[in-house]
Structure formats: C-alpha cells, structure tokens
Amino acid sequence: MAKILVVDDVDDVADSLAELLRLCGYDVTVAYSAAEAISTIESCLPDVVLVDINMPVVDGFQLARQIRRRWGARIRLVAHTAYPRSSVAAQAGEAGFTSLVSKSARPLELALTVGGRARAAELRAAALRDRRRSQRFGSASRRATDLRSRFAA
C-alpha cells in the first residue's frame, strides 16, 4: 500500500486527514510543519505528500519546490487547500504539485486524488461489491421480516 505523508500546521486537520486515509488502507505519517516534513521524507520516503498550501514560515508552494529540488518527480505532490481552485491552480502547477484537492472535498474524492488512477479503480470496484452485497442481504432481511410477521400472530 502507498505511503502517504500529510503535512498541515493545524494538528486537528492533519490528524483527521491521516485517520481518514488510514481507513482507506494507506500507510500514513503526519508532519505539522515544512521542516518536519523534510526530515520525515528523508527518513521514510513516502509515495505521496499531501500538503496544506497555507502554512506559516514555509508555505506549501515553497515546500513543494524544496521537495522537487531534492527528490524530483518520484514523490507525488497533492496540494490541499481551502482557496478556490482557480486562484491557486497555476501556482500549484508551477510549484510542482501533480494534483489539487479542496479542503471541503468528500472523503472518497480525497482518497481518489491521493491514490491516483490505480487506487481509483480499486475503490470503485470495492464500492460496487459492497452495493451488490447490501442489495442481496437487504432483500434477504426483508423476506425474514415478512416471515416473522406472518408467524408472530
């Protein structure tokens, strides 16, 4: 499974994102600053780094440039922002981000953005299996309820 580093200066946001991504099956590490992110990358070399754009001292754009200079394109960079996409998309691309996801994104959208195309196909297949399973068990439950109500009298 892909190793992901979540970088956000707001502890609650970083920890919540990490927990959500763990529930999706990812191996997740958290950093609460750009400096901590660089040292974490050196020690565990993640596949994907999810970076908050608006951080103090070193913002997400500067961090992305540092990561690109040191590790090149082998790490996928995903910008995570509350800013409107249109206002940061060009700057994010110039900084080296490969994807951009809104802080208001739904959990599945976040998981798909972080995971890329292969993970998207895997998650869609799992969702379809779950839907089929619930439909099959749902109809069995209705039949059992109908039988119980007939024989309860």
N, C-alpha and C positions, 0 to 999 in steps of 0.2 A: 504494500500500500504506500501511497505517496506520503512523503514527509513534508509537513507544512509548518512554516513559521508565521505566526500572527504578530504584527507589530502595531501597537496602539498605545498612546500615552495615557488613555483613560483605562484604569485597571478593570473596571466592570465590563466595558465594551470588549476589551481583549480577552478576558476570561470567558465571557458569554460566547464570543465567536469561536474560541477554542473548543468549548464544550459542544457546541453545535456541530462543528466539523468532526470532532471525535465520534459523535453519534452517527455520522455519515461514514465512519470507518477509517478516517485519516489518523495518522500519527502526528500529533500537533505539539508544538513548542510555542511559548509566548515570550515576547520581549516588550518591555514598556518604554523603550527609547531607541533612538537610532544607534547610539553607541552600544547598547546591549544587543541590538540586532546584529551588528557587525561581528561582535565576539561570538554570538550564538551560531552564526553562519560558519565561522571559522571552525567551530567545534563539531557541528553536526551536518553541515552542507545539505540544506533542505532542497526539495524538488521545486517547491513553490513558496514565495514570500508574499503574504497579504499585508499591504502597508497602508496605514492611515495617511492621508495627504497632509492634514493639518495637525502637525506636531510642533511643540516648542523646540528651540535651539536648532535642530536639524529637521527640516520638514521632509515629507515623503518623497518629493521630487529630488531633493539633494541626496537622500538615502538611496533612491533608485539609481542615480548616476554613479554613486560610490560602488554599489553592488555590480553594476555593469562594467565599470573600470576593472574591478578586481576579479570577478568571476565570469564575465562575458555573458553569453546567452544560455548557458547551461541551467540557470535558475529562471523559472517563470516568475514574473513580477505582476501582481494584481493590485491595482490601486483601489482603495476602499475610501469612499468619500461621501460627505453629505452635500457637497456642492453640486449644482446642476451639471449633468454630463457635458452639455455644450460648452460650459465655461472652463472645463479642465481637460477635455479630451485631447486637444492638440498638445498642450503642455505635458500631459501624461505620456503621450507617444514620444515626444522629444526626450523625455527623461529616461525612457527605456521600458516603460510598462507595456506588457503584452495584452492586458485586459483591464477593464474598469468596471467596478460594481458599486452600486449605491448602498449607503448605509440603511436605506429603507427597503432593500431587496428582501424578497421572501427567502426562507431557508433553502428551498430547492434551487432557486436561482443562484444563490451564493455557492452552494455545493457544486453546481454545474459549472460555474465560472472558474472556480478554483481547480476543479478536476479536469477540465478540458474535454475534448470530444470523446475520448475512450470512456471516461467516467460517466459522461452524459448518457451514452448508450447503455451502460451497465445499470445506472439508476432508473432509466426509463423501463428497462426490462424488468427490474425488480418491482417497480410500481405496477406494471401490468400484471405480473404474477400475483401480487397482493390483491389487486382489484378482482381478479378472477377467483382467487381463493375466498375472498369475503362474499362474493356473489354466490358461490357454491355453498358455503356454510350458512349464509344468510337464509337461503331458501330451505335448507335442512332445518334450521331453527324455527322457521315459520310453520313447517309441517309438524314438528314436535309440539309446538304450542297449540296448533289446531287439534292434534290428537289428545293432548292433555285436557283441553277444554271440553271435548266430547265425552271423555270418560270421567271427568270430575263430578258430574251430576249424580 
